[in-house]
Amino acid sequence: MKKILVTGASGFIGSSLVDRLLQEGYEVTAGIRKSSSREYLQDSRIKFLDLPYNKPEELSEILKEENFSTIFHLAGITKAKKQSDFERINFGYTKSLIDSIKGLEVKLIFFSSFAACGEGEEVNFTPRKVTDENTPNTGYGKAKLMAEEYLRANFENYIILRPTGVYGARETDYFVYFKTLNNHLEPYLGYVPQRLTFVHIDDLVEVCLLAMNSKLKGRTYFVSDGNVYLDTEFAEITKEVLGKRTIKLKFPLFIVAGLSGFMETLGKLTNRTFTLNKDKYNILKARNWNCDIDNLKEDLGFEPQTDLRKGVEKTIKWYKEEKKLK
Ligand SMILES: NC(=O)c1ccc[n+]([C@@H]2O[C@H](COP(=O)([O-])OP(=O)(O)OC[C@H]3O[C@@H](n4cnc5c(N)ncnc54)[C@H](OP(=O)(O)O)[C@@H]3O)[C@@H](O)[C@H]2O)c1
């Protein structure tokens, strides 16, 4: 039976991936910290490991002994108190992991992000391709790109996944948006509509299995449901599913920029991380988050099953069952 390690297993994507791997009968080890929540890691078949990313020799010994056939590396941060934390964790920990598995027969599936490439151009709104030049404009994206480049240069048996916005049960950031619409408010940032892409968690987890079982190596893939949506469409679908009417609020980007700067300073002063910050502003102000997944379909045979309407229906059903939304 294949032995699989999932780092970042306590998170939204990691815990969903662990569930699916268990369902498929794999032996799963969850890489988590002592402080990590085990709310979604209750299955008695799960083994746990607290990986010492800061002690490469110890990490190397552990990974050699465990002899995993696949490692999914998801541990990482999407928000940071200090920009340097992105580099320390999203690049540094990944580097440490790559150094520790050199010479081992293991496949590494690394969770990068669309942000590593950066948004697309805003004249013709062409979708981003993996062959495009990478131009990340966030600390988060730059650190993910550093990790990708280190991986390409130092390890052979890898697949890099660059998911776009992931949503579904257990997710907490889009949830803030769903709650806002549920409270009858429909905010827009800037006046030019945003082109957005999404992938439902079930489809993303399917891609993980396809990547793990593929013989291909050294590949990079964007992951989305293959469609592009306007921000207005996202709101319309969500409102219809919620059965709510809303008041539209349009904020000019300079106000959002000011607010993001304020939240970032407040975060530094209070030692907290907020959903809105300068990095997030750079993501929100970009108008073209369209990506091309043709190579993912061709190479791995991925066929998206969940478009936005179906995915939002499933997701809101879950929030309601969990009493997170009324
Ligand atoms: N969600 C998206 O839309 C999206 C899109 C593209 C790429 N990704 C990437 O996918 C991965 C998983 O994302 P997610 O949405 O599941 O995020 P998440 O819910 O925030 O989970 C992040 C995971 O990383 C772990 N982690 C964070 N800092 C760590 C540290 N210093 N040491 C060890 N573990 C640490 C967390 O552990 P604790 O529980 O202990 O904090 C948690 O298990 C990330 O690498 C993210 O960049 C996500």
PDBQT file of the ligand as one rigid body, heavy atoms in Angstrom, charges set to zero:
ROOT
HETATM    1  N1  LIG A 401      -6.814  28.147  -0.631  1.00  0.00    +0.000 N 
HETATM    2  C1  LIG A 401      -6.464  28.600  -1.836  1.00  0.00    +0.000 C 
HETATM    3  O1  LIG A 401      -7.273  29.267  -2.530  1.00  0.00    +0.000 OA
HETATM    4  C2  LIG A 401      -5.105  28.290  -2.395  1.00  0.00    +0.000 A 
HETATM    5  C3  LIG A 401      -4.825  28.654  -3.720  1.00  0.00    +0.000 A 
HETATM    6  C4  LIG A 401      -3.566  28.367  -4.241  1.00  0.00    +0.000 A 
HETATM    7  C5  LIG A 401      -2.615  27.734  -3.474  1.00  0.00    +0.000 A 
HETATM    8  N2  LIG A 401      -2.904  27.406  -2.185  1.00  0.00    +0.000 N 
HETATM    9  C6  LIG A 401      -1.840  26.754  -1.398  1.00  0.00    +0.000 C 
HETATM   10  O2  LIG A 401      -2.326  25.525  -0.902  1.00  0.00    +0.000 OA
HETATM   11  C7  LIG A 401      -1.733  25.233   0.366  1.00  0.00    +0.000 C 
HETATM   12  C8  LIG A 401      -2.832  24.927   1.372  1.00  0.00    +0.000 C 
HETATM   13  O3  LIG A 401      -3.706  26.042   1.434  1.00  0.00    +0.000 OA
HETATM   14  P1  LIG A 401      -4.990  26.097   2.393  1.00  0.00    +0.000 P 
HETATM   15  O4  LIG A 401      -5.972  26.989   1.733  1.00  0.00    +0.000 OA
HETATM   16  O5  LIG A 401      -5.365  24.720   2.806  1.00  0.00    +0.000 OA
HETATM   17  O6  LIG A 401      -4.389  26.891   3.631  1.00  0.00    +0.000 OA
HETATM   18  P2  LIG A 401      -4.682  26.736   5.188  1.00  0.00    +0.000 P 
HETATM   19  O7  LIG A 401      -6.057  26.247   5.435  1.00  0.00    +0.000 OA
HETATM   20  O8  LIG A 401      -4.282  28.041   5.776  1.00  0.00    +0.000 OA
HETATM   21  O9  LIG A 401      -3.657  25.609   5.643  1.00  0.00    +0.000 OA
HETATM   22  C9  LIG A 401      -2.293  25.875   5.702  1.00  0.00    +0.000 C 
HETATM   23  C10 LIG A 401      -1.571  24.708   6.313  1.00  0.00    +0.000 C 
HETATM   24  O10 LIG A 401      -0.173  25.043   6.406  1.00  0.00    +0.000 OA
HETATM   25  C11 LIG A 401       0.252  24.854   7.753  1.00  0.00    +0.000 C 
HETATM   26  N3  LIG A 401       1.272  25.823   8.158  1.00  0.00    +0.000 N 
HETATM   27  C12 LIG A 401       1.204  27.161   8.127  1.00  0.00    +0.000 A 
HETATM   28  N4  LIG A 401       2.333  27.693   8.655  1.00  0.00    +0.000 NA
HETATM   29  C13 LIG A 401       3.106  26.644   9.038  1.00  0.00    +0.000 A 
HETATM   30  C14 LIG A 401       4.373  26.547   9.670  1.00  0.00    +0.000 A 
HETATM   31  N5  LIG A 401       5.056  27.623  10.025  1.00  0.00    +0.000 N 
HETATM   32  N6  LIG A 401       4.858  25.304   9.915  1.00  0.00    +0.000 NA
HETATM   33  C15 LIG A 401       4.168  24.199   9.577  1.00  0.00    +0.000 A 
HETATM   34  N7  LIG A 401       2.947  24.224   8.992  1.00  0.00    +0.000 NA
HETATM   35  C16 LIG A 401       2.431  25.440   8.722  1.00  0.00    +0.000 A 
HETATM   36  C17 LIG A 401      -0.997  25.090   8.584  1.00  0.00    +0.000 C 
HETATM   37  O11 LIG A 401      -0.813  24.524   9.876  1.00  0.00    +0.000 OA
HETATM   38  P3  LIG A 401      -1.591  25.124  11.158  1.00  0.00    +0.000 P 
HETATM   39  O12 LIG A 401      -2.964  24.574  11.070  1.00  0.00    +0.000 OA
HETATM   40  O13 LIG A 401      -0.809  24.641  12.297  1.00  0.00    +0.000 OA
HETATM   41  O14 LIG A 401      -1.543  26.628  11.027  1.00  0.00    +0.000 OA
HETATM   42  C18 LIG A 401      -2.043  24.394   7.740  1.00  0.00    +0.000 C 
HETATM   43  O15 LIG A 401      -1.982  23.008   7.941  1.00  0.00    +0.000 OA
HETATM   44  C19 LIG A 401      -0.889  26.432   0.738  1.00  0.00    +0.000 C 
HETATM   45  O16 LIG A 401       0.447  26.164   0.424  1.00  0.00    +0.000 OA
HETATM   46  C20 LIG A 401      -1.434  27.543  -0.158  1.00  0.00    +0.000 C 
HETATM   47  O17 LIG A 401      -0.441  28.501  -0.461  1.00  0.00    +0.000 OA
HETATM   48  C21 LIG A 401      -4.113  27.671  -1.629  1.00  0.00    +0.000 A 
ENDROOT
TORSDOF 0
